[in-house]
């Protein structure tokens, strides 16, 4: 299973629109990121968002680009702290598995794929 966490793209300020939709830059960025994710084979079965407009717009871009047949749902209980908890749990699990593989002397089989950042 792969978990992909995406923070909403750039949104307009509350003085422009109280609902804070994505800005033009945010729309461009999220479309580009969603297309890149789809090209890398990201195909989620489920896409959840917080229900806020900027979050829904960001999620919709991934839904359309990566898997329009995925479940698409607002999860009103999602909070920013949930993202940090998921990151922490995911990293702790991956770290534990890596330590286990190292102790089993399977460290030569650990593959690290680091791509240069493209700007």
Biopython code that builds the backbone (N, CA, C, O; Angstrom):
import numpy as np
from Bio.PDB.StructureBuilder import StructureBuilder

atoms = [
    (1, "UNK", "N", (0.846, -1.175, 0.000)),
    (1, "UNK", "CA", (0.000, 0.000, 0.000)),
    (1, "UNK", "C", (0.888, 1.234, 0.000)),
    (1, "UNK", "O", (1.919, 1.269, 0.672)),
    (2, "UNK", "N", (0.487, 2.230, -0.748)),
    (2, "UNK", "CA", (1.207, 3.495, -0.820)),
    (2, "UNK", "C", (0.278, 4.602, -0.339)),
    (2, "UNK", "O", (-0.876, 4.685, -0.758)),
    (3, "UNK", "N", (0.787, 5.442, 0.535)),
    (3, "UNK", "CA", (0.032, 6.580, 1.034)),
    (3, "UNK", "C", (0.661, 7.840, 0.471)),
    (3, "UNK", "O", (1.856, 8.079, 0.646)),
    (4, "UNK", "N", (-0.138, 8.637, -0.198)),
    (4, "UNK", "CA", (0.345, 9.892, -0.760)),
    (4, "UNK", "C", (-0.393, 11.028, -0.059)),
    (4, "UNK", "O", (-1.622, 11.098, -0.092)),
    (5, "UNK", "N", (0.364, 11.909, 0.569)),
    (5, "UNK", "CA", (-0.216, 13.060, 1.255)),
    (5, "UNK", "C", (0.101, 14.308, 0.449)),
    (5, "UNK", "O", (1.250, 14.540, 0.072)),
    (6, "UNK", "N", (-0.904, 15.093, 0.194)),
    (6, "UNK", "CA", (-0.728, 16.312, -0.591)),
    (6, "UNK", "C", (-1.370, 17.466, 0.161)),
    (6, "UNK", "O", (-2.535, 17.397, 0.549)),
    (7, "UNK", "N", (-0.612, 18.510, 0.358)),
    (7, "UNK", "CA", (-1.140, 19.731, 0.968)),
    (7, "UNK", "C", (-1.786, 20.541, -0.146)),
    (7, "UNK", "O", (-1.329, 20.500, -1.289)),
    (8, "UNK", "N", (-2.843, 21.276, 0.176)),
    (8, "UNK", "CA", (-3.505, 22.064, -0.863)),
    (8, "UNK", "C", (-2.521, 23.035, -1.504)),
    (8, "UNK", "O", (-1.557, 23.471, -0.874)),
    (9, "UNK", "N", (-2.776, 23.360, -2.743)),
    (9, "UNK", "CA", (-1.929, 24.293, -3.478)),
    (9, "UNK", "C", (-2.195, 25.721, -2.999)),
    (9, "UNK", "O", (-3.051, 25.951, -2.145)),
    (10, "UNK", "N", (-1.461, 26.658, -3.551)),
    (10, "UNK", "CA", (-1.585, 28.064, -3.169)),
    (10, "UNK", "C", (-3.024, 28.541, -3.356)),
    (10, "UNK", "O", (-3.645, 28.312, -4.394)),
    (11, "UNK", "N", (-3.534, 29.208, -2.324)),
    (11, "UNK", "CA", (-4.911, 29.712, -2.352)),
    (11, "UNK", "C", (-4.902, 31.235, -2.243)),
    (11, "UNK", "O", (-3.934, 31.828, -1.767)),
    (12, "UNK", "N", (-5.976, 31.851, -2.684)),
    (12, "UNK", "CA", (-6.107, 33.305, -2.533)),
    (12, "UNK", "C", (-6.334, 33.621, -1.061)),
    (12, "UNK", "O", (-6.767, 32.760, -0.295)),
    (13, "UNK", "N", (-6.047, 34.835, -0.675)),
    (13, "UNK", "CA", (-6.226, 35.248, 0.708)),
    (13, "UNK", "C", (-7.689, 35.454, 1.051)),
    (13, "UNK", "O", (-8.519, 35.619, 0.157)),
    (14, "UNK", "N", (-8.013, 35.447, 2.325)),
    (14, "UNK", "CA", (-9.403, 35.625, 2.749)),
    (14, "UNK", "C", (-9.959, 37.005, 2.385)),
    (14, "UNK", "O", (-11.174, 37.182, 2.296)),
    (15, "UNK", "N", (-9.074, 37.979, 2.177)),
    (15, "UNK", "CA", (-9.535, 39.300, 1.777)),
    (15, "UNK", "C", (-10.016, 39.314, 0.323)),
    (15, "UNK", "O", (-10.795, 40.184, -0.066)),
    (16, "UNK", "N", (-9.551, 38.348, -0.479)),
    (16, "UNK", "CA", (-9.977, 38.230, -1.877)),
    (16, "UNK", "C", (-11.275, 37.431, -1.958)),
    (16, "UNK", "O", (-12.224, 37.823, -2.636)),
    (17, "UNK", "N", (-11.293, 36.297, -1.248)),
    (17, "UNK", "CA", (-12.472, 35.425, -1.236)),
    (17, "UNK", "C", (-12.463, 34.655, 0.083)),
    (17, "UNK", "O", (-11.508, 33.928, 0.357)),
    (18, "UNK", "N", (-13.491, 34.795, 0.895)),
    (18, "UNK", "CA", (-13.512, 34.116, 2.196)),
    (18, "UNK", "C", (-13.450, 32.588, 2.103)),
    (18, "UNK", "O", (-13.046, 31.934, 3.065)),
    (19, "UNK", "N", (-13.841, 32.011, 0.968)),
    (19, "UNK", "CA", (-13.770, 30.554, 0.814)),
    (19, "UNK", "C", (-12.366, 30.087, 0.445)),
    (19, "UNK", "O", (-12.078, 28.892, 0.512)),
    (20, "UNK", "N", (-11.491, 31.008, 0.059)),
    (20, "UNK", "CA", (-10.090, 30.752, -0.269)),
    (20, "UNK", "C", (-9.887, 29.672, -1.328)),
    (20, "UNK", "O", (-9.249, 28.656, -1.050)),
    (21, "UNK", "N", (-10.419, 29.869, -2.539)),
    (21, "UNK", "CA", (-10.153, 28.912, -3.618)),
    (21, "UNK", "C", (-8.684, 28.991, -4.037)),
    (21, "UNK", "O", (-7.956, 29.888, -3.611)),
    (22, "UNK", "N", (-8.264, 28.056, -4.864)),
    (22, "UNK", "CA", (-6.900, 28.075, -5.376)),
    (22, "UNK", "C", (-6.668, 29.322, -6.218)),
    (22, "UNK", "O", (-7.555, 29.788, -6.933)),
    (23, "UNK", "N", (-5.468, 29.842, -6.113)),
    (23, "UNK", "CA", (-5.073, 30.970, -6.957)),
    (23, "UNK", "C", (-4.733, 30.427, -8.344)),
    (23, "UNK", "O", (-4.715, 29.215, -8.553)),
    (24, "UNK", "N", (-4.465, 31.322, -9.280)),
    (24, "UNK", "CA", (-4.056, 30.885, -10.629)),
    (24, "UNK", "C", (-2.757, 30.082, -10.543)),
    (24, "UNK", "O", (-2.611, 29.055, -11.205)),
    (25, "UNK", "N", (-1.819, 30.555, -9.725)),
    (25, "UNK", "CA", (-0.560, 29.835, -9.538)),
    (25, "UNK", "C", (-0.829, 28.466, -8.916)),
    (25, "UNK", "O", (-0.259, 27.463, -9.345)),
    (26, "UNK", "N", (-1.695, 28.428, -7.910)),
    (26, "UNK", "CA", (-2.037, 27.160, -7.274)),
    (26, "UNK", "C", (-2.653, 26.170, -8.240)),
    (26, "UNK", "O", (-2.323, 24.984, -8.215)),
    (27, "UNK", "N", (-3.543, 26.647, -9.090)),
    (27, "UNK", "CA", (-4.161, 25.752, -10.087)),
    (27, "UNK", "C", (-3.117, 25.187, -11.040)),
    (27, "UNK", "O", (-3.115, 23.995, -11.348)),
    (28, "UNK", "N", (-2.224, 26.068, -11.505)),
    (28, "UNK", "CA", (-1.155, 25.618, -12.405)),
    (28, "UNK", "C", (-0.272, 24.584, -11.722)),
    (28, "UNK", "O", (0.015, 23.530, -12.289)),
    (29, "UNK", "N", (0.160, 24.893, -10.491)),
    (29, "UNK", "CA", (1.049, 23.985, -9.755)),
    (29, "UNK", "C", (0.422, 22.627, -9.505)),
    (29, "UNK", "O", (1.073, 21.598, -9.690)),
    (30, "UNK", "N", (-0.843, 22.612, -9.084)),
    (30, "UNK", "CA", (-1.472, 21.338, -8.761)),
    (30, "UNK", "C", (-1.731, 20.511, -10.023)),
    (30, "UNK", "O", (-1.628, 19.285, -9.985)),
    (31, "UNK", "N", (-2.061, 21.153, -11.121)),
    (31, "UNK", "CA", (-2.249, 20.412, -12.373)),
    (31, "UNK", "C", (-0.930, 19.760, -12.802)),
    (31, "UNK", "O", (-0.905, 18.612, -13.246)),
    (32, "UNK", "N", (0.159, 20.512, -12.660)),
    (32, "UNK", "CA", (1.479, 19.991, -13.028)),
    (32, "UNK", "C", (1.885, 18.847, -12.106)),
    (32, "UNK", "O", (2.395, 17.828, -12.571)),
    (33, "UNK", "N", (1.662, 19.008, -10.798)),
    (33, "UNK", "CA", (2.016, 17.970, -9.836)),
    (33, "UNK", "C", (1.169, 16.715, -10.028)),
    (33, "UNK", "O", (1.686, 15.600, -9.948)),
    (34, "UNK", "N", (-0.106, 16.888, -10.276)),
    (34, "UNK", "CA", (-0.999, 15.741, -10.494)),
    (34, "UNK", "C", (-0.601, 14.978, -11.756)),
    (34, "UNK", "O", (-0.609, 13.747, -11.766)),
    (35, "UNK", "N", (-0.257, 15.697, -12.811)),
    (35, "UNK", "CA", (0.189, 15.049, -14.050)),
    (35, "UNK", "C", (1.485, 14.277, -13.814)),
    (35, "UNK", "O", (1.653, 13.171, -14.327)),
    (36, "UNK", "N", (2.403, 14.860, -13.036)),
    (36, "UNK", "CA", (3.662, 14.177, -12.726)),
    (36, "UNK", "C", (3.410, 12.923, -11.894)),
    (36, "UNK", "O", (4.048, 11.894, -12.113)),
    (37, "UNK", "N", (2.490, 13.006, -10.950)),
    (37, "UNK", "CA", (2.147, 11.838, -10.129)),
    (37, "UNK", "C", (1.557, 10.730, -11.000)),
    (37, "UNK", "O", (1.909, 9.560, -10.849)),
    (38, "UNK", "N", (0.666, 11.103, -11.904)),
    (38, "UNK", "CA", (0.068, 10.111, -12.802)),
    (38, "UNK", "C", (1.139, 9.465, -13.682)),
    (38, "UNK", "O", (1.109, 8.257, -13.919)),
    (39, "UNK", "N", (2.080, 10.272, -14.162)),
    (39, "UNK", "CA", (3.161, 9.739, -15.000)),
    (39, "UNK", "C", (4.051, 8.771, -14.227)),
    (39, "UNK", "O", (4.646, 7.869, -14.817)),
    (40, "UNK", "N", (4.146, 8.955, -12.897)),
    (40, "UNK", "CA", (4.946, 8.054, -12.046)),
    (40, "UNK", "C", (4.161, 6.818, -11.630)),
    (40, "UNK", "O", (4.678, 5.970, -10.903)),
    (41, "UNK", "N", (2.912, 6.709, -12.088)),
    (41, "UNK", "CA", (2.118, 5.524, -11.785)),
    (41, "UNK", "C", (1.264, 5.620, -10.539)),
    (41, "UNK", "O", (0.736, 4.609, -10.076)),
    (42, "UNK", "N", (1.116, 6.818, -9.981)),
    (42, "UNK", "CA", (0.247, 6.982, -8.818)),
    (42, "UNK", "C", (-1.192, 6.801, -9.275)),
    (42, "UNK", "O", (-1.675, 7.538, -10.135)),
    (43, "UNK", "N", (-1.875, 5.818, -8.697)),
    (43, "UNK", "CA", (-3.264, 5.526, -9.052)),
    (43, "UNK", "C", (-4.037, 5.183, -7.786)),
    (43, "UNK", "O", (-4.251, 4.011, -7.476)),
    (44, "UNK", "N", (-4.455, 6.217, -7.056)),
    (44, "UNK", "CA", (-5.123, 5.967, -5.777)),
    (44, "UNK", "C", (-6.488, 5.310, -5.941)),
    (44, "UNK", "O", (-7.209, 5.570, -6.905)),
    (45, "UNK", "N", (-6.823, 4.463, -4.990)),
    (45, "UNK", "CA", (-8.153, 3.857, -4.961)),
    (45, "UNK", "C", (-9.127, 4.779, -4.250)),
    (45, "UNK", "O", (-10.331, 4.738, -4.503)),
    (46, "UNK", "N", (-8.599, 5.616, -3.353)),
    (46, "UNK", "CA", (-9.405, 6.522, -2.550)),
    (46, "UNK", "C", (-8.713, 7.868, -2.491)),
    (46, "UNK", "O", (-7.498, 7.941, -2.309)),
    (47, "UNK", "N", (-9.483, 8.932, -2.645)),
    (47, "UNK", "CA", (-8.964, 10.287, -2.485)),
    (47, "UNK", "C", (-9.860, 11.004, -1.489)),
    (47, "UNK", "O", (-11.053, 11.196, -1.724)),
    (48, "UNK", "N", (-9.258, 11.396, -0.373)),
    (48, "UNK", "CA", (-9.991, 12.119, 0.658)),
    (48, "UNK", "C", (-9.485, 13.547, 0.722)),
    (48, "UNK", "O", (-8.313, 13.818, 0.458)),
    (49, "UNK", "N", (-10.368, 14.444, 1.072)),
    (49, "UNK", "CA", (-9.992, 15.837, 1.296)),
    (49, "UNK", "C", (-10.792, 16.367, 2.471)),
    (49, "UNK", "O", (-11.757, 15.742, 2.909)),
    (50, "UNK", "N", (-10.388, 17.522, 2.978)),
    (50, "UNK", "CA", (-10.994, 18.049, 4.201)),
    (50, "UNK", "C", (-12.376, 18.659, 4.003)),
    (50, "UNK", "O", (-13.097, 18.887, 4.975)),
    (51, "UNK", "N", (-12.746, 18.920, 2.772)),
    (51, "UNK", "CA", (-14.027, 19.568, 2.508)),
    (51, "UNK", "C", (-13.888, 21.058, 2.246)),
    (51, "UNK", "O", (-14.799, 21.680, 1.700)),
    (52, "UNK", "N", (-12.752, 21.637, 2.631)),
    (52, "UNK", "CA", (-12.525, 23.043, 2.320)),
    (52, "UNK", "C", (-12.321, 23.179, 0.822)),
    (52, "UNK", "O", (-11.783, 22.273, 0.184)),
    (53, "UNK", "N", (-12.743, 24.298, 0.256)),
    (53, "UNK", "CA", (-12.712, 24.488, -1.193)),
    (53, "UNK", "C", (-11.322, 24.255, -1.771)),
    (53, "UNK", "O", (-11.183, 23.523, -2.751)),
    (54, "UNK", "N", (-10.288, 24.863, -1.184)),
    (54, "UNK", "CA", (-8.935, 24.729, -1.728)),
    (54, "UNK", "C", (-8.451, 23.279, -1.664)),
    (54, "UNK", "O", (-7.728, 22.822, -2.549)),
    (55, "UNK", "N", (-8.851, 22.564, -0.618)),
    (55, "UNK", "CA", (-8.492, 21.161, -0.495)),
    (55, "UNK", "C", (-9.219, 20.320, -1.547)),
    (55, "UNK", "O", (-8.624, 19.447, -2.179)),
    (56, "UNK", "N", (-10.508, 20.596, -1.724)),
    (56, "UNK", "CA", (-11.295, 19.856, -2.727)),
    (56, "UNK", "C", (-10.741, 20.104, -4.134)),
    (56, "UNK", "O", (-10.633, 19.167, -4.925)),
    (57, "UNK", "N", (-10.394, 21.343, -4.453)),
    (57, "UNK", "CA", (-9.856, 21.657, -5.776)),
    (57, "UNK", "C", (-8.531, 20.941, -6.016)),
    (57, "UNK", "O", (-8.274, 20.450, -7.116)),
    (58, "UNK", "N", (-7.702, 20.884, -4.996)),
    (58, "UNK", "CA", (-6.427, 20.178, -5.117)),
    (58, "UNK", "C", (-6.671, 18.682, -5.322)),
    (58, "UNK", "O", (-6.067, 18.063, -6.198)),
    (59, "UNK", "N", (-7.552, 18.112, -4.519)),
    (59, "UNK", "CA", (-7.866, 16.682, -4.626)),
    (59, "UNK", "C", (-8.485, 16.346, -5.980)),
    (59, "UNK", "O", (-8.192, 15.297, -6.553)),
    (60, "UNK", "N", (-9.334, 17.226, -6.489)),
    (60, "UNK", "CA", (-9.966, 16.987, -7.790)),
    (60, "UNK", "C", (-8.938, 16.882, -8.910)),
    (60, "UNK", "O", (-9.098, 16.075, -9.826)),
    (61, "UNK", "N", (-7.895, 17.686, -8.842)),
    (61, "UNK", "CA", (-6.852, 17.618, -9.865)),
    (61, "UNK", "C", (-6.191, 16.242, -9.875)),
    (61, "UNK", "O", (-5.924, 15.684, -10.939)),
    (62, "UNK", "N", (-5.926, 15.694, -8.680)),
    (62, "UNK", "CA", (-5.327, 14.359, -8.601)),
    (62, "UNK", "C", (-6.327, 13.288, -9.016)),
    (62, "UNK", "O", (-5.958, 12.307, -9.662)),
    (63, "UNK", "N", (-7.567, 13.468, -8.653)),
    (63, "UNK", "CA", (-8.614, 12.515, -9.018)),
    (63, "UNK", "C", (-8.723, 12.418, -10.538)),
    (63, "UNK", "O", (-8.733, 11.319, -11.093)),
    (64, "UNK", "N", (-8.804, 13.565, -11.211)),
    (64, "UNK", "CA", (-8.933, 13.591, -12.671)),
    (64, "UNK", "C", (-7.694, 13.043, -13.364)),
    (64, "UNK", "O", (-7.806, 12.300, -14.339)),
    (65, "UNK", "N", (-6.508, 13.404, -12.867)),
    (65, "UNK", "CA", (-5.260, 13.012, -13.533)),
    (65, "UNK", "C", (-4.859, 11.567, -13.236)),
    (65, "UNK", "O", (-4.348, 10.871, -14.114)),
    (66, "UNK", "N", (-5.088, 11.119, -12.006)),
    (66, "UNK", "CA", (-4.542, 9.822, -11.586)),
    (66, "UNK", "C", (-5.522, 8.658, -11.643)),
    (66, "UNK", "O", (-5.147, 7.552, -12.034)),
    (67, "UNK", "N", (-6.774, 8.895, -11.257)),
    (67, "UNK", "CA", (-7.756, 7.809, -11.281)),
    (67, "UNK", "C", (-9.160, 8.360, -11.089)),
    (67, "UNK", "O", (-9.637, 8.464, -9.958)),
    (68, "UNK", "N", (-9.831, 8.715, -12.191)),
    (68, "UNK", "CA", (-11.183, 9.256, -12.061)),
    (68, "UNK", "C", (-12.210, 8.248, -11.549)),
    (68, "UNK", "O", (-13.362, 8.608, -11.308)),
    (69, "UNK", "N", (-11.805, 6.998, -11.383)),
    (69, "UNK", "CA", (-12.710, 5.981, -10.848)),
    (69, "UNK", "C", (-12.501, 5.760, -9.348)),
    (69, "UNK", "O", (-13.179, 4.938, -8.731)),
    (70, "UNK", "N", (-11.559, 6.498, -8.775)),
    (70, "UNK", "CA", (-11.287, 6.382, -7.338)),
    (70, "UNK", "C", (-12.450, 6.943, -6.533)),
    (70, "UNK", "O", (-13.185, 7.814, -6.998)),
    (71, "UNK", "N", (-12.602, 6.426, -5.317)),
    (71, "UNK", "CA", (-13.570, 7.010, -4.387)),
    (71, "UNK", "C", (-13.088, 8.426, -4.072)),
    (71, "UNK", "O", (-11.918, 8.631, -3.751)),
    (72, "UNK", "N", (-13.980, 9.386, -4.163)),
    (72, "UNK", "CA", (-13.639, 10.792, -3.914)),
    (72, "UNK", "C", (-14.573, 11.284, -2.825)),
    (72, "UNK", "O", (-15.790, 11.309, -3.007)),
    (73, "UNK", "N", (-13.995, 11.681, -1.678)),
    (73, "UNK", "CA", (-14.856, 11.925, -0.529)),
    (73, "UNK", "C", (-14.268, 12.999, 0.386)),
    (73, "UNK", "O", (-13.062, 13.045, 0.628)),
    (74, "UNK", "N", (-15.153, 13.856, 0.883)),
    (74, "UNK", "CA", (-14.771, 14.825, 1.904)),
    (74, "UNK", "C", (-14.783, 14.129, 3.254)),
    (74, "UNK", "O", (-15.765, 13.486, 3.625)),
    (75, "UNK", "N", (-13.699, 14.262, 3.972)),
    (75, "UNK", "CA", (-13.581, 13.711, 5.320)),
    (75, "UNK", "C", (-13.488, 14.903, 6.259)),
    (75, "UNK", "O", (-12.401, 15.424, 6.507)),
    (76, "UNK", "N", (-14.594, 15.316, 6.762)),
    (76, "UNK", "CA", (-14.666, 16.548, 7.542)),
    (76, "UNK", "C", (-13.779, 16.554, 8.782)),
    (76, "UNK", "O", (-13.446, 17.624, 9.290)),
    (77, "UNK", "N", (-13.398, 15.401, 9.271)),
    (77, "UNK", "CA", (-12.572, 15.336, 10.464)),
    (77, "UNK", "C", (-11.086, 15.505, 10.212)),
    (77, "UNK", "O", (-10.313, 15.583, 11.167)),
    (78, "UNK", "N", (-10.655, 15.565, 8.943)),
    (78, "UNK", "CA", (-9.230, 15.684, 8.663)),
    (78, "UNK", "C", (-8.699, 17.029, 9.137)),
    (78, "UNK", "O", (-9.258, 18.080, 8.825)),
    (79, "UNK", "N", (-7.630, 16.975, 9.881)),
    (79, "UNK", "CA", (-6.981, 18.166, 10.408)),
    (79, "UNK", "C", (-5.511, 18.134, 10.014)),
    (79, "UNK", "O", (-4.983, 17.058, 9.734)),
    (80, "UNK", "N", (-4.833, 19.281, 9.985)),
    (80, "UNK", "CA", (-3.397, 19.287, 9.659)),
    (80, "UNK", "C", (-2.584, 18.340, 10.538)),
    (80, "UNK", "O", (-1.615, 17.744, 10.068)),
    (81, "UNK", "N", (-2.964, 18.195, 11.800)),
    (81, "UNK", "CA", (-2.213, 17.297, 12.691)),
    (81, "UNK", "C", (-2.319, 15.841, 12.229)),
    (81, "UNK", "O", (-1.419, 15.048, 12.508)),
    (82, "UNK", "N", (-3.397, 15.472, 11.531)),
    (82, "UNK", "CA", (-3.541, 14.113, 11.013)),
    (82, "UNK", "C", (-2.447, 13.801, 9.994)),
    (82, "UNK", "O", (-1.948, 12.677, 9.931)),
    (83, "UNK", "N", (-2.084, 14.794, 9.207)),
    (83, "UNK", "CA", (-1.032, 14.599, 8.207)),
    (83, "UNK", "C", (0.291, 14.307, 8.897)),
    (83, "UNK", "O", (1.010, 13.391, 8.498)),
    (84, "UNK", "N", (0.619, 15.081, 9.934)),
    (84, "UNK", "CA", (1.878, 14.859, 10.646)),
    (84, "UNK", "C", (1.884, 13.499, 11.332)),
    (84, "UNK", "O", (2.920, 12.837, 11.381)),
    (85, "UNK", "N", (0.757, 13.082, 11.854)),
    (85, "UNK", "CA", (0.680, 11.769, 12.479)),
    (85, "UNK", "C", (0.914, 10.666, 11.444)),
    (85, "UNK", "O", (1.635, 9.706, 11.717)),
    (86, "UNK", "N", (0.316, 10.795, 10.273)),
    (86, "UNK", "CA", (0.508, 9.799, 9.213)),
    (86, "UNK", "C", (1.964, 9.754, 8.754)),
    (86, "UNK", "O", (2.506, 8.678, 8.501)),
    (87, "UNK", "N", (2.592, 10.920, 8.646)),
    (87, "UNK", "CA", (4.008, 10.965, 8.258)),
    (87, "UNK", "C", (4.863, 10.277, 9.316)),
    (87, "UNK", "O", (5.736, 9.472, 8.992)),
    (88, "UNK", "N", (4.609, 10.595, 10.576)),
    (88, "UNK", "CA", (5.377, 10.008, 11.670)),
    (88, "UNK", "C", (5.221, 8.493, 11.697)),
    (88, "UNK", "O", (6.210, 7.767, 11.798)),
    (89, "UNK", "N", (3.992, 8.017, 11.609)),
    (89, "UNK", "CA", (3.744, 6.566, 11.633)),
    (89, "UNK", "C", (4.398, 5.894, 10.435)),
    (89, "UNK", "O", (5.019, 4.840, 10.566)),
    (90, "UNK", "N", (4.254, 6.513, 9.266)),
    (90, "UNK", "CA", (4.853, 5.944, 8.059)),
    (90, "UNK", "C", (6.366, 5.872, 8.143)),
    (90, "UNK", "O", (6.962, 4.864, 7.762)),
    (91, "UNK", "N", (6.995, 6.934, 8.639)),
    (91, "UNK", "CA", (8.447, 6.939, 8.762)),
    (91, "UNK", "C", (8.919, 5.946, 9.825)),
    (91, "UNK", "O", (9.920, 5.256, 9.633)),
    (92, "UNK", "N", (8.207, 5.875, 10.930)),
    (92, "UNK", "CA", (8.592, 4.951, 11.993)),
    (92, "UNK", "C", (8.503, 3.507, 11.503)),
    (92, "UNK", "O", (9.376, 2.691, 11.797)),
    (93, "UNK", "N", (7.451, 3.198, 10.758)),
    (93, "UNK", "CA", (7.284, 1.849, 10.211)),
    (93, "UNK", "C", (8.405, 1.523, 9.235)),
    (93, "UNK", "O", (9.003, 0.448, 9.300)),
    (94, "UNK", "N", (8.687, 2.453, 8.332)),
    (94, "UNK", "CA", (9.740, 2.238, 7.330)),
    (94, "UNK", "C", (11.100, 2.098, 8.006)),
    (94, "UNK", "O", (11.913, 1.266, 7.604)),
    (95, "UNK", "N", (11.347, 2.904, 9.024)),
    (95, "UNK", "CA", (12.603, 2.839, 9.762)),
    (95, "UNK", "C", (12.739, 1.481, 10.445)),
    (95, "UNK", "O", (13.796, 0.852, 10.393)),
    (96, "UNK", "N", (11.660, 1.037, 11.087)),
    (96, "UNK", "CA", (11.678, -0.267, 11.750)),
    (96, "UNK", "C", (11.955, -1.403, 10.779)),
    (96, "UNK", "O", (12.729, -2.308, 11.090)),
    (97, "UNK", "N", (11.341, -1.366, 9.622)),
    (97, "UNK", "CA", (11.575, -2.398, 8.609)),
    (97, "UNK", "C", (13.018, -2.364, 8.106)),
    (97, "UNK", "O", (13.619, -3.410, 7.862)),
    (98, "UNK", "N", (13.567, -1.165, 7.953)),
    (98, "UNK", "CA", (14.958, -1.039, 7.506)),
    (98, "UNK", "C", (15.925, -1.600, 8.541)),
    (98, "UNK", "O", (16.886, -2.282, 8.187)),
    (99, "UNK", "N", (15.675, -1.316, 9.824)),
    (99, "UNK", "CA", (16.523, -1.857, 10.895)),
    (99, "UNK", "C", (16.444, -3.379, 10.899)),
    (99, "UNK", "O", (17.462, -4.056, 11.040)),
    (100, "UNK", "N", (15.240, -3.916, 10.747)),
    (100, "UNK", "CA", (15.066, -5.363, 10.707)),
    (100, "UNK", "C", (15.852, -5.973, 9.547)),
    (100, "UNK", "O", (16.537, -6.980, 9.725)),
    (101, "UNK", "N", (15.758, -5.379, 8.376)),
    (101, "UNK", "CA", (16.506, -5.890, 7.213)),
    (101, "UNK", "C", (18.008, -5.800, 7.449)),
    (101, "UNK", "O", (18.755, -6.698, 7.059)),
    (102, "UNK", "N", (18.452, -4.725, 8.085)),
    (102, "UNK", "CA", (19.869, -4.566, 8.376)),
    (102, "UNK", "C", (20.342, -5.660, 9.326)),
    (102, "UNK", "O", (21.397, -6.259, 9.118)),
    (103, "UNK", "N", (19.552, -5.918, 10.375)),
    (103, "UNK", "CA", (19.915, -6.962, 11.343)),
    (103, "UNK", "C", (19.929, -8.351, 10.704)),
    (103, "UNK", "O", (20.672, -9.231, 11.140)),
    (104, "UNK", "N", (19.120, -8.542, 9.688)),
    (104, "UNK", "CA", (19.095, -9.821, 8.976)),
    (104, "UNK", "C", (20.180, -9.873, 7.909)),
    (104, "UNK", "O", (20.231, -10.810, 7.113)),
    (105, "UNK", "N", (21.045, -8.866, 7.894)),
    (105, "UNK", "CA", (22.140, -8.734, 6.944)),
    (105, "UNK", "C", (21.643, -8.677, 5.501)),
    (105, "UNK", "O", (22.298, -9.163, 4.578)),
    (106, "UNK", "N", (20.482, -8.079, 5.337)),
    (106, "UNK", "CA", (19.937, -7.877, 3.995)),
    (106, "UNK", "C", (20.135, -6.433, 3.553)),
    (106, "UNK", "O", (19.450, -5.956, 2.648)),
    (107, "UNK", "N", (21.072, -5.739, 4.192)),
    (107, "UNK", "CA", (21.274, -4.332, 3.902)),
    (107, "UNK", "C", (21.733, -4.092, 2.480)),
    (107, "UNK", "O", (21.510, -3.007, 1.942)),
    (108, "UNK", "N", (22.361, -5.062, 1.862)),
    (108, "UNK", "CA", (22.804, -4.870, 0.476)),
    (108, "UNK", "C", (21.625, -4.807, -0.485)),
    (108, "UNK", "O", (21.753, -4.305, -1.602)),
    (109, "UNK", "N", (20.480, -5.315, -0.051)),
    (109, "UNK", "CA", (19.295, -5.297, -0.899)),
    (109, "UNK", "C", (18.434, -4.052, -0.753)),
    (109, "UNK", "O", (17.433, -3.892, -1.451)),
    (110, "UNK", "N", (18.834, -3.163, 0.170)),
    (110, "UNK", "CA", (18.054, -1.942, 0.364)),
    (110, "UNK", "C", (18.368, -0.979, -0.766)),
    (110, "UNK", "O", (19.529, -0.647, -1.007)),
    (111, "UNK", "N", (17.329, -0.534, -1.456)),
    (111, "UNK", "CA", (17.493, 0.361, -2.595)),
    (111, "UNK", "C", (17.006, 1.750, -2.222)),
    (111, "UNK", "O", (15.888, 1.920, -1.736)),
    (112, "UNK", "N", (17.844, 2.724, -2.453)),
    (112, "UNK", "CA", (17.469, 4.109, -2.188)),
    (112, "UNK", "C", (17.464, 4.834, -3.527)),
    (112, "UNK", "O", (18.470, 4.862, -4.236)),
    (113, "UNK", "N", (16.326, 5.415, -3.861)),
    (113, "UNK", "CA", (16.170, 6.116, -5.133)),
    (113, "UNK", "C", (15.985, 7.604, -4.843)),
    (113, "UNK", "O", (14.924, 8.033, -4.388)),
    (114, "UNK", "N", (17.013, 8.371, -5.108)),
    (114, "UNK", "CA", (16.961, 9.797, -4.852)),
    (114, "UNK", "C", (17.075, 10.519, -6.198)),
    (114, "UNK", "O", (18.082, 10.415, -6.897)),
    (115, "UNK", "N", (16.030, 11.238, -6.530)),
    (115, "UNK", "CA", (16.026, 11.996, -7.772)),
    (115, "UNK", "C", (16.378, 13.435, -7.480)),
    (115, "UNK", "O", (16.040, 13.970, -6.424)),
    (116, "UNK", "N", (17.063, 14.060, -8.426)),
    (116, "UNK", "CA", (17.368, 15.475, -8.267)),
    (116, "UNK", "C", (16.088, 16.276, -8.406)),
    (116, "UNK", "O", (15.223, 15.956, -9.221)),
    (117, "UNK", "N", (15.979, 17.321, -7.600)),
    (117, "UNK", "CA", (14.799, 18.179, -7.678)),
    (117, "UNK", "C", (14.815, 18.949, -8.992)),
    (117, "UNK", "O", (15.846, 19.480, -9.405)),
    (118, "UNK", "N", (13.665, 19.000, -9.635)),
    (118, "UNK", "CA", (13.523, 19.744, -10.889)),
    (118, "UNK", "C", (12.803, 21.036, -10.602)),
    (118, "UNK", "O", (11.734, 21.040, -9.993)),
    (119, "UNK", "N", (13.378, 22.120, -11.034)),
    (119, "UNK", "CA", (12.689, 23.407, -10.823)),
    (119, "UNK", "C", (12.359, 24.040, -12.152)),
    (119, "UNK", "O", (11.780, 25.125, -12.192)),
]
sb = StructureBuilder()
sb.init_structure("model")
sb.init_model(0)
sb.init_chain("A")
sb.init_seg("    ")
for serial, (resi, resn, name, xyz) in enumerate(atoms, 1):
    if name == "N":
        sb.init_residue(resn, " ", resi, " ")
    sb.init_atom(name, np.array(xyz, "f"), 0.0, 1.0, " ", f" {name:<3s}", serial, name[0])
structure = sb.get_structure()
